């Protein structure tokens, strides 16, 4: 698998291989928002939160609009992903979502 040449920055949305041991099967690919700070970009991995279009009323789900679809960033499902698992950059989160996401992360870890 090739390493992506593009920068992997906070608030970017990527198509990601969630489990590299299973290969490039459809169930293994998913949209993820990068939530790790850019100051950690020298590390070989990123902290991401998967995205979904299915709604569950949880305080750890951040509502967002991406690619003309309403969806949710699932902070309760965050994980660390190796740079090699990033397949394709699909865009970035809206500016209005940045503050909501950071506020939720801060609250999430203050417990």
Secondary structure, 3 states (H helix, E strand, C coil): CCCCCCCCCCCEEEEEECCHHHCCCHHHEEEEEECCCHHHCCCCEEEEEEEECCCCCCCCEEEEEECCEEEEEEHHHCEEEEHHHEEEEEEECCHHHHHHHHHHHHHHHHC
